């Protein structure tokens, strides 16, 4: 991952005009990688905010964007009109970082029910 948040892949080129050690860099953004994830949506959210007032307090103390918004790789949390933290649980990649980074333990995080949620292609 480079400094702009993009994942880089390198592949060697074995053509006769270039030496075998030459590399070609293909840049793939995080958004493009997340688009490839398979997700079976559960109708009941597995993420929730316990108390919106706590999120407002966090915004006043920590500034905006709040820690959960800065850390989430899938943009699950959005601040709406300076009043509410909107949770788009259908974007979640189930890393669990949001519940760890929240300084007020204000995020309810559980795994989706019945094997729903994110399915990884190679793992």
N, C-alpha and C positions, 0 to 999 in steps of 0.2 A: 504494500500500500504506500503510495507516495504522499507528499505533504498536502495535496489538494483533495485527499479522500478517495482517490481512484486506485483500483487494484491493477497492477501491471503484471503481464505475463511475458515471459521471454521464450523464444523458440529459436533453435539454431537452424541456420540455412546451410544446406549441403550442396550448393550448386558448384559447377566447375569454375565460375568466374570469381567466387568469393571463397576465402578459406573457411574451414569447418568451424572455426572458433568465432566467427562473426555472429552477432545476435540481432534479431529484429524485435522491437518492442511494440506490443499491442496493448493499448490502454482500454480497460473496460471499467465503466463507472459502477459504483455500488448500486445505483438504481437499476442498471441493466442486469446485474447479478441477482438482485431481489426479484426482478421480473420473471426469472427462470424458476423460482421456487414454486413448488406445488403446495396448495393450501386448501384443506377441506374446512370450510367455515362452519363453526358451531353457532347456532342461533342465540345462545346465551354467552355473554361476554366473559372472558376469563381474566380480564383486567378491569379494575374500577378504582376510582378515587374515593377514599373514605369521606373526606370533608373538603369542600371547595374553599372554605375559609382558610384552611391550612395552606392551600396552594397560593392564595392571595398573600398570606404572610410570607411565604417563601419568595414570592416575586418581589416583595418589598425589601426583604433582607438580602437575597442573592441576586436580584436583578432579573431581567428577562433576556434571553430564555433561561428558564430554570434548569437545574442540574439534570432532571429526567429528560428534558427536551434536547439538551446538548449532547447527552450520551446515547440516546436511542438511535440505532443505525437505520431504523425503518420509519422514522417520523411518525410514531404512534401518537405522541402528545403534541397538542397545539393549544396555544393561549388564545382565547376568543374574547375580544372586546375588553381586555383587562379584567375580566370578571370570572372566567371559568377555564378550567383545563379540560379540553375535549380529548377523549380517548378513542382512537380509531383502532380497536383491537384486532380488526381483520388484517392490518398490516404487520402485526407482531411476528417476529422471528423467534420468539420464545427464548431469548438469551438470559432473561431474568435480571439484567443489569439495572433496570429502572427501580426495582424494589430495593436494591442494594445502595444505589446512589441517593435515593430520596432521604434528605436529612431529617425528615419528620415521620418516617415510616407510614406514609399516607397513601401508599399504593397497594391495593389488594391484587395479588398475582397468584394464579393457580394454573395448572396445565389445562388445556381444553379437554372436554369430556369425550369418552369413547373413541379414543384414537384419532380425534380430529386435530386440526391445527396444521403445522408445518410438516411436510414430508421432504426429507433430503434425498436427492437423487442418488448420491454415492455414499450413503452412510446412515 
